[in-house]
């Protein structure tokens, strides 16, 4: 059976950079002729897809699609029609299970939703982040709570599965304001929540703040613990470190990353991964729009790559699997060319972790067949993953 892929498409445009955003994007208001920029990007993206199709020898079969950014809704409906035609023409969508588009409450329109509804899109991920006015201003978001709630209601009315992105542990944020945001979002009927602790990256506006301003952010632990409890109470199970969903509404595309599956990347600064027995091939495209739209390019715009093999690949596979509620299936893990020694190492590390942090499934002889992090374990996941990397193979 031939390989099947997930497809990530990066739309590198936005209305304005949010204060915390470390993803590559070009604010259209600061980029001159927006139509010319977006048109050049789409022409380059089509060229990249054509090169991939030629290398494959035909349309590449795709299981999931994720169109992210930037802000995909910052571009015009007309460009969206052309983008959908490009993907439909150059990829085999007969195996498609899910297609997600990221959207911003400020720029999401009925035209966008109608175009997606008539195409292959099944899911919309809305960047809400907060429903508190002060928190939204601090983050640099352009929408308010009413706009966010209207966008959710409108998207649901078109029949899409809807996810909301939220950020916790903001300066001056309280558990009360965080609960209010969660309560209102869940009351809207969304079936998926992605909840992230604020991370201040060096090259962002927030990263340039003084040390004192950064230190004003509260400890994220109580926010995360509350989120785990509250989402479960409201019927959303935690299936990944930062992800909560009603049964059957998990993001299948994101699971491709956690399970080391094949992910093709289109667009500037996009990352992809090809899973091979002899070593996984992880790559990323050129980082800027200027490099990406180079009209003389006749090869893939890959800027850098690494080969994951042996112990390094196995350790990463173990860590990624432990991000999810399913954890590590050790029979499968051993068969995937990671070997008995690495399998035993990971099991030994996990068996020496306090039992309230790790769950085990054993065979009749007591051998570990599967292991996963409990909700308590997910709160200290970074420490557990560090133990796996640091521990030697006997």
C-alpha positions in Angstrom: 0.0 0.0 0.0 1.4 3.4 -1.0 1.9 6.1 1.7 -0.7 8.6 2.5 -0.1 12.1 3.8 -1.3 15.0 5.9 -1.0 18.4 4.3 -0.1 21.6 6.0 -0.6 24.9 4.1 0.9 28.1 5.6 -0.9 31.3 4.8 1.7 34.0 5.7 -0.6 37.0 6.0 -2.3 38.8 8.8 -3.9 42.2 9.5 -1.4 43.0 12.2 1.1 41.0 14.3 -0.3 40.0 17.7 2.1 40.8 20.6 2.9 37.2 21.4 3.0 35.7 17.9 6.2 33.9 16.9 4.8 32.4 13.7 6.0 33.8 10.4 3.5 36.3 8.8 3.4 39.5 6.9 0.9 42.2 7.9 -0.9 43.1 4.7 -1.4 46.7 5.9 2.4 47.1 5.9 3.1 45.1 2.8 2.1 47.5 0.0 -0.1 45.9 -2.7 -1.9 43.2 -0.8 -3.4 41.6 -3.9 0.0 41.4 -5.6 1.6 39.8 -2.5 -1.1 37.2 -2.0 -1.2 36.4 -5.7 2.5 35.9 -5.8 2.3 33.6 -2.8 -0.4 31.5 -4.3 1.5 31.2 -7.6 4.6 30.0 -5.7 2.5 27.6 -3.6 1.0 26.1 -6.8 4.5 25.7 -8.2 5.6 23.9 -5.0 2.6 21.5 -5.2 3.3 20.8 -8.8 6.9 19.8 -8.0 5.7 17.5 -5.3 3.1 15.9 -7.6 5.8 15.4 -10.3 8.1 13.8 -7.8 5.3 11.5 -6.6 4.3 10.6 -10.1 0.7 11.8 -9.8 -1.7 13.3 -7.3 -0.5 12.7 -3.7 -3.1 11.0 -1.5 -4.1 13.2 1.5 -5.8 12.1 4.8 -6.0 15.5 6.6 -5.4 19.1 5.6 -4.6 22.0 7.9 -4.5 25.6 6.5 -2.9 27.8 9.1 -1.0 31.0 9.4 -0.7 33.9 9.9 -4.4 34.5 9.4 -6.0 32.6 6.5 -9.1 34.7 6.7 -7.0 37.8 6.0 -6.9 36.9 2.3 -9.8 37.6 0.0 -12.6 35.1 -0.8 -11.5 35.1 -4.5 -8.0 34.0 -3.5 -9.6 31.3 -1.4 -11.5 30.0 -4.4 -8.2 29.7 -6.3 -6.4 28.1 -3.3 -9.2 25.4 -3.0 -9.0 24.8 -6.8 -5.2 24.3 -6.5 -5.4 21.8 -3.7 -8.3 20.0 -5.3 -6.5 19.8 -8.6 -3.0 18.7 -7.4 -3.8 16.4 -4.5 -5.9 13.2 -4.2 -8.6 14.0 -1.7 -10.5 10.7 -2.1 -9.1 9.6 1.3 -9.7 12.9 3.1 -11.0 12.6 6.6 -10.6 16.1 7.9 -9.7 19.6 6.6 -9.2 22.5 9.1 -8.9 26.2 8.4 -7.7 28.7 11.0 -9.8 31.9 11.3 -9.8 35.2 13.1 -13.0 36.6 14.4 -12.1 40.0 12.9 -11.7 38.8 9.3 -14.0 35.8 9.1 -16.9 36.5 6.7 -19.9 34.7 5.4 -18.2 34.6 2.0 -15.3 32.6 3.6 -17.7 30.2 5.3 -19.8 29.7 2.1 -16.7 28.9 0.0 -15.4 26.4 2.6 -18.9 24.8 2.9 -18.9 24.2 -0.8 -15.5 22.7 -0.8 -13.6 20.1 1.3 -13.3 22.1 4.6 -14.9 20.3 7.6 -13.5 22.1 10.6 -12.7 25.7 11.6 -10.2 26.7 14.4 -11.0 30.1 15.7 -8.2 32.2 17.4 -10.2 33.5 20.4 -7.5 33.6 23.1 -9.6 35.4 25.7 -13.0 37.0 26.2 -11.7 39.6 28.7 -11.3 43.1 27.2 -8.1 43.9 29.1 -6.5 40.6 28.2 -7.3 40.9 24.6 -5.7 44.4 24.4 -2.6 43.2 26.2 -2.3 40.4 23.6 -2.7 42.8 20.7 -5.9 41.1 19.5 -8.1 43.2 17.2 -11.5 41.6 18.2 -13.6 41.9 21.3 -15.6 39.2 23.1 -18.8 40.0 21.1 -17.0 39.5 17.8 -15.5 36.2 19.0 -18.9 34.8 20.1 -20.6 36.0 16.9 -18.0 34.2 14.8 -18.4 31.0 16.7 -22.2 31.1 16.4 -21.9 31.9 12.7 -19.4 29.1 12.0 -21.5 26.6 13.8 -24.6 27.6 11.8 -22.7 26.6 8.6 -22.3 23.1 10.0 -18.6 23.1 10.7 -16.9 21.4 13.6 -15.5 24.4 15.6 -12.4 24.6 17.8 -11.4 27.6 19.9 -7.8 28.5 20.8 -7.3 30.0 24.3 -4.3 31.4 26.2 -3.9 31.3 30.0 -1.4 32.6 32.6 -1.5 36.2 31.2 -0.3 39.1 33.4 -3.1 40.2 35.6 -5.3 37.3 34.5 -7.1 35.6 37.4 -8.7 32.2 37.7 -12.0 34.0 37.8 -11.5 35.7 34.4 -10.1 32.4 32.9 -13.2 30.5 34.1 -15.4 33.2 32.7 -13.8 32.8 29.3 -14.0 29.0 29.4 -17.6 29.0 30.5 -18.7 31.4 27.7 -16.8 29.5 25.1 -18.2 26.1 26.1 -21.7 27.5 26.3 -21.5 28.4 22.6 -21.4 24.8 21.6 -17.8 24.4 20.4 -16.6 20.8 20.5 -12.8 21.4 20.8 -10.6 23.6 22.9 -6.9 24.2 22.5 -5.6 25.8 25.7 -2.0 27.1 25.7 0.1 28.7 28.5 1.5 32.0 27.4 5.0 31.6 26.0 7.0 34.8 25.5 9.4 34.3 22.5 12.4 36.6 22.1 11.6 37.9 18.7 8.0 39.0 19.5 6.9 42.4 20.8 6.3 40.8 24.2 9.8 39.4 24.1 11.2 42.9 24.1 9.5 43.9 27.3 11.5 44.4 30.5 12.2 41.6 32.8 9.7 43.0 35.3 6.9 43.1 32.8 7.5 39.5 31.8 7.7 38.4 35.5 4.2 39.8 36.0 2.7 36.7 34.4 1.2 34.3 37.0 2.2 30.7 37.6 0.4 28.7 34.9 0.0 25.5 37.0 -3.3 26.4 38.8 -4.8 27.6 35.4 -3.8 24.3 33.7 -5.1 22.2 36.6 -8.4 24.1 36.6 -8.6 23.6 32.9 -8.2 19.9 33.1 -10.9 19.6 35.8 -13.3 22.0 34.2 -13.1 20.6 30.6 -13.7 17.1 31.9 -16.7 18.4 33.9 -18.2 19.9 30.8 -17.7 16.7 28.7 -14.5 17.5 26.9 -11.8 14.8 27.4 -8.1 15.7 27.4 -6.6 13.8 24.6 -3.4 15.7 24.3 -1.3 18.0 26.5 -3.1 21.2 25.3 -6.2 19.7 23.6 -9.7 18.9 24.9 -12.5 17.5 22.8 -16.0 16.0 22.9 -15.9 12.3 21.7 -15.1 12.0 18.1 -14.0 15.7 17.6 -10.3 15.3 18.2 -8.1 17.1 15.6 -6.9 14.3 13.4 -4.4 16.4 11.6 -2.5 17.3 14.9 -2.5 13.6 15.8 -0.4 13.0 12.6 2.4 15.0 14.3 2.1 13.2 17.6 2.2 9.8 15.8 5.1 10.6 13.6 3.1 10.3 10.4 3.8 11.9 7.0 3.1 15.6 6.8 3.8 17.6 3.7 4.3 21.3 4.1 3.4 24.1 1.6 4.3 27.7 2.0 7.1 29.9 3.5 8.4 28.8 6.9 6.3 25.6 6.9 7.6 22.4 8.5 7.1 18.9 7.1 8.0 15.4 8.1 8.4 12.1 6.1 8.5 9.0 8.2 10.9 6.4 6.9 12.2 3.2 8.4 15.8 4.2 8.1 15.2 7.6 9.5 12.5 10.3 9.6 13.1 13.3 7.4 12.1 16.6 9.0 12.4 19.7 6.9 11.4 23.3 6.8 10.9 25.7 3.9 12.6 29.0 3.3 11.6 31.5 6.0 10.5 34.6 4.1 7.9 35.4 1.5 10.5 37.1 -0.6 12.5 33.8 -0.8 9.5 31.7 -1.3 8.0 33.6 -4.3 11.3 33.5 -6.2 10.1 33.0 -9.8 13.3 31.4 -10.9 12.8 28.5 -8.5 12.4 25.1 -10.1 13.0 22.9 -7.0 11.4 22.5 -3.6 11.9 25.6 -1.4 13.5 23.5 1.4 15.9 25.6 3.5 17.0 23.0 6.1 16.4 19.4 7.1 17.5 16.8 9.6 17.4 13.0 9.6 15.9 11.4 12.8 17.2 7.9 13.2 17.9 5.2 15.8 17.7 6.4 19.4 16.9 10.0 18.6 13.9 9.0 16.5 12.7 6.5 19.1 13.0 9.0 22.0 11.1 11.6 20.1 8.4 9.0 19.1 8.0 8.1 22.8 7.8 11.7 23.9 5.2 12.6 21.2 3.1 9.5 22.1 3.1 10.5 25.8 1.6 13.9 24.8 -1.6 12.0 24.1 -4.0 10.1 26.2 -3.3 6.9 24.3 0.4 6.9 25.3 2.9 4.4 24.0 1.9 1.0 22.6 5.2 -0.8 23.3 4.6 -3.8 20.9 4.2 -1.3 18.1 7.1 0.8 19.4 9.5 -2.1 19.4 8.5 -3.2 15.9 9.0 0.3 14.4 12.8 -0.3 14.4 13.4 1.1 17.8 14.6 -2.2 19.2 14.4 -3.9 22.6 17.1 -1.9 24.4 15.4 1.4 23.8 12.0 -0.1 24.6 13.3 -1.4 27.9 14.9 2.0 28.7 11.6 3.9 28.2 9.7 1.4 30.3 12.3 1.5 33.1 12.1 5.3 33.2 8.3 5.3 33.4 8.2 2.6 36.0 10.4 4.7 38.2 8.1 7.7 37.9 5.7 8.2 40.9 2.6 6.0 40.1 0.1 8.8 40.3 1.8 10.3 37.2 1.8 7.3 34.9 -0.7 4.6 34.0 0.2 1.1 32.8 -1.5 -1.7 30.9 0.2 -5.1 31.5 -0.1 -8.6 30.1 -0.8 -11.6 32.3 2.9 -12.0 33.1 3.1 -8.4 34.3 5.0 -7.0 31.3 4.2 -3.5 30.3 2.3 -3.3 27.0 1.2 0.3 27.1 1.9 3.4 29.2 0.4 6.9 29.4 0.5 10.0 31.5 -2.3 10.6 33.9 -3.8 14.1 34.2 -1.3 14.7 37.0 1.5 13.4 34.8 0.6 15.8 32.0 1.1 18.7 34.3 4.8 17.7 34.7 5.3 16.3 31.2 8.4 18.2 30.5 10.2 16.7 33.5 9.2 13.2 32.5 10.3 13.7 28.9 13.7 15.1 30.1 14.1 11.9 32.1 13.6 9.8 29.0 16.2 11.7 27.1 18.8 11.8 29.9 18.5 8.2 30.9 21.2 5.9 29.2 20.5 2.7 27.4 21.8 -0.3 29.3 
